[in-house]
């Protein structure tokens, strides 16, 4: 059996990231069996509630504020979004970064609707809706992810991808593609999937195919 086919039979467990990094999508894209662990304890300062975009100043981190847990370990599925003006501010940051990109107009309305929707109270729901917004641009990607029904124990996991999503994690260089502001700074590796979609639109799947052929799991 070819290595790719063997890999597709292996269950991969990933966290529910927010507008996840490109490497998260490469892992998801390459596996037929992927579970999103929504029962894991929430981890601060990871891509579970942040994502990175390409701004005029270079790499910009956008953090989704969540209600404090007062030091109590809390399952990701129970993490609530904070109140405040962050929705308007974050959408404005995305529009400032990508407003002149080729495909911003094709996702602008739905993206703004997501950030404006105050009926979304939990981080997990916000992240899944963000995932669903990306799905139409990526063929073979399901519109919904498969969630765990309880915490996935490490002894049950063949490939555990929950520990890889801190900003300090080192990832292999991705093939470059045209980025907004490429005249001001060099190619920025492993930004949010938003960056690929804003710049490549329907060519996103082809890009992931190319990147996947050079990609090795951590």
ChimeraX attribute file (.defattr): number of C-alpha atoms within 10 A of each C-alpha:
attribute: neighborCount
match mode: 1-to-1
recipient: residues
	/A:1	6
	/A:2	6
	/A:3	7
	/A:4	10
	/A:5	12
	/A:6	10
	/A:7	16
	/A:8	15
	/A:9	12
	/A:10	15
	/A:11	17
	/A:12	21
	/A:13	24
	/A:14	22
	/A:15	26
	/A:16	29
	/A:17	24
	/A:18	26
	/A:19	29
	/A:20	26
	/A:21	24
	/A:22	20
	/A:23	24
	/A:24	21
	/A:25	19
	/A:26	19
	/A:27	19
	/A:28	19
	/A:29	21
	/A:30	20
	/A:31	18
	/A:32	17
	/A:33	15
	/A:34	22
	/A:35	20
	/A:36	21
	/A:37	23
	/A:38	22
	/A:39	18
	/A:40	20
	/A:41	16
	/A:42	21
	/A:43	17
	/A:44	11
	/A:45	12
	/A:46	19
	/A:47	26
	/A:48	23
	/A:49	24
	/A:50	21
	/A:51	22
	/A:52	24
	/A:53	24
	/A:54	25
	/A:55	18
	/A:56	16
	/A:57	10
	/A:58	18
	/A:59	14
	/A:60	16
	/A:61	16
	/A:62	19
	/A:63	17
	/A:64	18
	/A:65	16
	/A:66	16
	/A:67	12
	/A:68	12
	/A:69	11
	/A:70	7
	/A:71	6
	/A:72	9
	/A:73	11
	/A:74	16
	/A:75	16
	/A:76	20
	/A:77	17
	/A:78	15
	/A:79	19
	/A:80	19
	/A:81	20
	/A:82	16
	/A:83	12
	/A:84	9
	/A:85	8
	/A:86	15
	/A:87	19
	/A:88	12
	/A:89	13
	/A:90	16
	/A:91	19
	/A:92	14
	/A:93	16
	/A:94	21
	/A:95	18
	/A:96	13
	/A:97	22
	/A:98	25
	/A:99	16
	/A:100	13
	/A:101	18
	/A:102	14
	/A:103	17
	/A:104	21
	/A:105	14
	/A:106	12
	/A:107	15
	/A:108	17
	/A:109	10
	/A:110	13
	/A:111	18
	/A:112	17
	/A:113	11
	/A:114	18
	/A:115	17
	/A:116	13
	/A:117	11
	/A:118	11
	/A:119	7
	/A:120	15
	/A:121	16
	/A:122	17
	/A:123	25
	/A:124	23
	/A:125	16
	/A:126	23
	/A:127	18
	/A:128	18
	/A:129	19
	/A:130	20
	/A:131	23
	/A:132	17
	/A:133	17
	/A:134	20
	/A:135	15
	/A:136	14
	/A:137	17
	/A:138	20
	/A:139	14
	/A:140	12
	/A:141	19
	/A:142	13
	/A:143	15
	/A:144	11
	/A:145	15
	/A:146	12
	/A:147	16
	/A:148	15
	/A:149	11
	/A:150	11
	/A:151	12
	/A:152	17
	/A:153	9
	/A:154	10
	/A:155	7
	/A:156	10
	/A:157	13
	/A:158	11
	/A:159	15
	/A:160	18
	/A:161	18
	/A:162	16
	/A:163	11
	/A:164	18
	/A:165	21
	/A:166	15
	/A:167	14
	/A:168	8
	/A:169	10
	/A:170	11
	/A:171	14
	/A:172	13
	/A:173	13
	/A:174	19
	/A:175	14
	/A:176	12
	/A:177	15
	/A:178	12
	/A:179	20
	/A:180	22
	/A:181	17
	/A:182	14
	/A:183	10
	/A:184	10
	/A:185	14
	/A:186	11
	/A:187	19
	/A:188	18
	/A:189	18
	/A:190	21
	/A:191	20
	/A:192	23
	/A:193	23
	/A:194	25
	/A:195	28
	/A:196	25
	/A:197	22
	/A:198	24
	/A:199	20
	/A:200	20
	/A:201	20
	/A:202	16
	/A:203	15
	/A:204	20
	/A:205	19
	/A:206	13
	/A:207	17
	/A:208	21
	/A:209	15
	/A:210	13
	/A:211	17
	/A:212	19
	/A:213	10
	/A:214	11
	/A:215	18
	/A:216	10
	/A:217	11
	/A:218	9
